[in-house]
Amino acid sequence: MKKRIAALLFCPLLALAACQSQPAAGPEAAADAASQKSVTVNSTEQVSVVPDIAEIVYSIQTQGADAQTCQADNSAAADQVVALLAQLGVEENSIRTTGYYLNPLYDWSGSMQVLTGYEAVTTLTISDLSMDQVGEVLTRSVDAGVNNIQSISYLSSEYDDAYQEALSLAVAAAREKAMALAQAEGCSVGEILSIQETSGYTEARYNDGALAQAALSNAAAEESVSIMPGELDIEASVIVEFAMQAGGEAE
């Protein structure tokens, strides 16, 4: 019984000795904690480029008293437009049929709906057009049978290079922001701990609705349309975490 009491008394002594053996937090430990601080910032930058590629989406709408005649007329008009595009030098793989429908038309003015005919619509998407082709393609296509221009979009073949440049600018701007925040804490900015791309990598484009309307109006007056593509803004966004170091100048 005495040996058991002695063992129980010895355990608290071991615990006390273990606590006393741990080093007290000093200036070096505080410096280590400061050196593990970080600062996280987000940044967005953009690069402007002149578009050199266009994409046109337009359609041929026809109406007829019966479905067969309406469909035949629409197909003939669409074939005429496609033949024109080939004549103008548009590559075959740049021409796609992206929509087609045939619908009945009704007269709703009376108490009962009355079938009056049918409407057929074929939608064509013309991609990878050089800018110097756009005006003639629009004008001649309307002459050939196109009667609805849905969109004209401008793009750049230099998108990839411009996006990479915007990413680099965004990271550089993030470091400048981090330096300002770190200096406010009396610290300097160290290495990058993590970096995240938050912008969506999508092909930049903008639509020219005014040109679409002008193309239809000018074609009726037998006038060509002028193209003024302007610039595309290609944007990149990042979130960057930097290490902060106690004292010193920002890197």
C-alpha positions, 0 to 999 in steps of 0.5 A: 500500500505504501508503494502505491502512494509513493507512485501517485506522489511521483506523477505530479512531480513529473508533470511539473518538471515537464512544464518547467522544461518548456522554453518561454516565448521570447523575442525570437519566437515573436519574430517567427510569428511575425514572419509567418504573416501574410497579406492577400489581395485581388487585382484586375487589369486589362489590355486593349487590342484592335479586333481583326476578326468578325462573326455574323449571325443572320437569317433568311425568312420566307413565307408561303401559302403551303409548307412545301412551297415555303420550305422550298423557297427558303432553301433556295434563298439559303443556297443562294446566300451560301453560294455568294459567300463562297464567291466572296472567298469565305471558307466553307468551314466558316459557314454553319447553319445554326438554326432552322424552323418552319411554323404555321401562320394564323390570323387571330383577328376574328373569333377563331384562328385561321391558318393563313400560311407558313414561315420558314427561317434558316439562320447562318453563322459566318465566322472568321471573317477578316474585317475588310470582308465584313462590309461587302459580305453584309451588303451582298448577303442582304441583296441575295436574300438575308432579311434579318441580321441578328448580330455582328461580333468583333474578336481578336486573333491576338486574344491569347497573347493579350490575355497573358499580358493582362495576367502579368499586369494583374500580378504586378498590380497585386504586389503593389497593393500588397506592399502598401498594406504591408508597409502600413503594418511596418512589414515588407512583402516577401514571396508569393504563397498562393495565386488564383486566376479568377477571371474566366478565360473566354474569347473577348468580343463585342456586338455591333448592333448599330451596324446590323441595322445600318446594313439592312437600311443601306442595302435597301438604298444600295449603299455599302456599310462602313466598319469601325471596329474600335477596340476590345478590352481583354481583362484578367483577374487574380487573387494573390497571397504574399508572405509578410516579413517584419521590418525591412523594405518591400521587395 
